[in-house]
Amino acid sequence: MEKYLRFKGSEFVRGIYFFLLTAILLGGLVQQGLYFDENFYPYHIILHLLFIIFLIRIWLYKENVFKPYLIFMLIPITYALPLFFEPASAYLAIQGVIRASSTVAFFIMAVYVFHKDSLYHRYVPYMMHGIGLILSLHMLLFDLGILTEGHYIMMGRYAGLVEYANTFGVLLAALFFYGLIQFERTQNKWLMTFHLSVLPMYLFMVFKSQSRGVLLLSSLIFIVVIGLSKTKQQLKLLLVSSLALVTALMLYLAIEQVNVFRMIVLVACLSLLFSRAICECLDRLPKEITFNRLVIPLGMVTLIGFSLVNILNEGLLYDILLGWFELDMSKLTQTRTFTERLAFLTDGFYIFGDAPFIGHGARAWALMYQSVRSYDYQSLEVHNGYLDILIETGIIGFSVIMLLIGLILRQVYRSTDTYITLMPVFLIMGHSFMDFNLSFGYVWFFLIIMTANQIDLTVNLITIKRKTE
């Protein structure tokens, strides 16, 4: 009886944390993705209060399984080290420590709430697609003129609630892969339909963000997903993705041609028809597939390579994109952005070289880049999340952070039967080599939920081998 009451009490507390963490996740989305520290202040207070209560609870009830995750508190310590060695700004360095502490607190509590054996694990798909629907429908209503306040379209590109097109695009692309992978893995018919119905909308939003990096990296991730799947899974994923692509392109063409009401009806109808068509097609797939599993991945590589060459040489595909979809092809083919990124990279390493071991503290690039810039540019971000961490925390901090991220990814990998479920996480982390997604507090929260719900607590975070006598 005592154990039963303790279990019920634990689940009640976990339910409160589930509600509050979900509120923080959704609330942070409408605060410009928690990019600015002033947007983050209320979340700092709530998260730290929740975390203190959490620490008291695991101490009182001896929930030792969560204690290894306290090693992640090393991260805010690494952000605090520059404070002892003349940071670029003591005030901003302190803000960086608080931000890192809030993120770590959110992570540890998310593991507590969403791990695989938790009752709240099953709600994560609804949370993920809830985020996707908020981002997508808000952007759609803004483009149709129903919502008028704000700056959510930048230079003709969808930027969404985060107000930055590339981060908006990579979040929706990650949600597309999440829905695609989870659809193939679930046995629940309702959940399968739900995963399917949102995929065309996500792809439509990715296209409207016009992010070349996201589109290219998404193509590579798709090839990896296909390559890691069995032959029949490949056919399913290829069928779903192809029909989602066609549906998304139909929406792309329609949004400029129809009125608000018809567009909303069209989105709803196409989503339902898409999911229904997929279910019908999947029922007709043969049970046994005999061709080599490398055929589809190699075909995808060939198709993507041909498409890139055709666009760069202004061939037929270039004309279709320019004429039918009215894309600004200069944005897709220009190399100016690439050369800028190289300059940021070079200049960033000059800043890093001034304090290679402990770093300059949070927001160091924004404060110092003008003193080292190789030409006259303006950019408050280095456009590389990992170089940003290196500049702010030095080799010591960067090594600690990457090691801890590696530990959690290893635990997730050991907790699941397939590597594919990590692909949405790898998409965002990979894209962060070329952009500043990791400067958004919300992106960290998003990644945390995606990984926390894949953790099996029976798999050790840190394996310690003990000597036997």
Disulfide bonds with the S-S distance in Angstrom:
none
